[in-house]
Amino acid sequence: MKRGAESPAFQAWLGRPPAPAYFLYGAGVGLAGLLAAEWERRMRAEGVSFETFRWTMTDMERESPTMAWRSPSFFSRVRIFVLPDLAEMKKVHRDEVKAYLEAPEPSAMLILHGTDFRQAKTFAGAANLLSAAPRDEQAVEALARHAVAAAKGAGAALSSDSAAFLARWTGISFEALEAELGKVLAFTAGRGAVTEEDIRAVCVFRGEVNPFHLAEALVRKDRAACLSMLRRFSETAKDEEFHQLNGAVAWVLRDRVRGKGGTVSPARAAEIFETLSRIDRDLKGESRLSPRQIYEIRVLSVLA
């Protein structure tokens, strides 16, 4: 495998022999599929036979996970198991994963992710488990690099900025980005370059709240619009999705500061950036309030 082809987020892992298990949390929850794809690419380049299994909670319930992980394959040297969200697993399944990792099967690789940040930090201490909680910017960069390379392979040009926009637009999720990238490449076939306008026109926005609209409402101090969007978002959002929303709003605001897509005064931008920074600290455990309470209280402070 050519050095540098893999995402910087995984270089330390991909540069060593496969580990029994990997765990992504924080802003990295949407990168589990990307990590599996990176390992597949490395093994393919090295001539190592492998099989990949993407399990749902139904799969976890239907068969004995430990038995499946401990059963070597006649067809491949390595078996990659991409597991469902740790937060969706029952305690019995989380305990089974931990027990298995005490003495893992050498031919199996587990790839896990967890959207419950507090639960994830505790689980990250399990035996034989490599864990990482990439920052929002690192997760976006990882997906953007993948999108740029995939577009190039399809004969199209996708700038780093447009790729980062696509990563944000699709909710910092590898699976969503893959699906939408295929659509926008088909839409722009023959034109050479993919733009942000193409992405907006073709790709499905993933999320209950458009961070572009929320950022604009914050800039113009539209209290009613902001609270309406946040409450709609909070109805279905998982805790980790508040981190993603916070990062997306900051990204949009940086564009506005550069005069891209609109303008914002330096004083107003500084005020909102400071609030987003406080939200980030609170979401990472410096507050006992729920993510919804944190967001509403902090947002209200810049809407007065």
C-alpha angles and dihedrals in degrees: 000000000000112000112248094026091103125075116272086231089070105029093107091052098041092049091065135055114285115281123221092249144002127202127197125190139149109046088343097075091102094052100073092097091047091052090051090049091050091052091047090052093049093048092046090052091049095046094246114150115230144167126209125210121189106200128201126198087265089061091049090053097041101057139022104270094202092051091050093048093047096049109094118219125241089211106047142035094216131036118197117203116193104196131203125260111302089222090061094051121097116244090253090060094047089050090049092053091050092048092049091051091059087074109009128190109255094222095054129080121192120203114194138174134189130202096190100085098197093046090046094054089056094045091049089076093067119126120270091007124129110205136185137177104198119201118250092257092050092052092049091048091051093053093042092054090050091049093049091051093045092050091049090051088054092051096256134117119234117176121222091247093051090046090052089049089053091049090053093042091055095049099257089286123139094208093049092045092051092052095047094042090058090053096048093046089054090047093052097039110146095016096087101214130067115211135192088253089059091051093050091048098049112019124084113239108235112216144050093257127045105226090207091060092043092051091050091049090051092050093052093040094239099169097180094050094046095050092044092053094044094050092048089049093047093056093075107009122120118222093258092054089067088061089051093048091049092052093046093052090049090050092051091047092053088055090052091051088055089051094251114142093353141337138266130188116254091239094052092045092051091050093052094043090053090051092049089050091053091048089052092052092046093049090052092062108282091113133052092211122104117261090252092053092046093051097045095046094048094043091050089057091064096042096063 
